[in-house]
């Protein structure tokens, strides 16, 4: 078995030093160029997110079914209850109609009593989108 001596390592060390001194690494500076409207959009989204707090709001579900029936239920609800906001959303494979956005459960239950007169299958939910 052949043992390498210090004389054999010397040329290898010189070559390694030469190669490492000539290699270049990346600069640590990064420049991001973006549209100014992007910052404005991010600020508006932060305002909307902070104001909605959907995890802490209660809502009432009045319908669960196909798209056309959901649209009809939504339109009927908006005619009957003009002061309560309403929307429909898609959850695979059906649509839901949600009405109202209440911070306090007691306010939601009060409106639920009135809504149940017209929509007996309505119930209170606390969505966690």
Secondary structure, 3 states (H helix, E strand, C coil): CCCCCHHHHHHHHHHHHHHHHHCCCCCCCCCCCCCHHHHHHHHHHHHHHHHHCHHHCEEEEEEEECHHHHHHHHHHHHHHCCCCCEEEEEECCEEEEEEEEECCHHHHHHHHHHHHHHCCCCEEECCCC
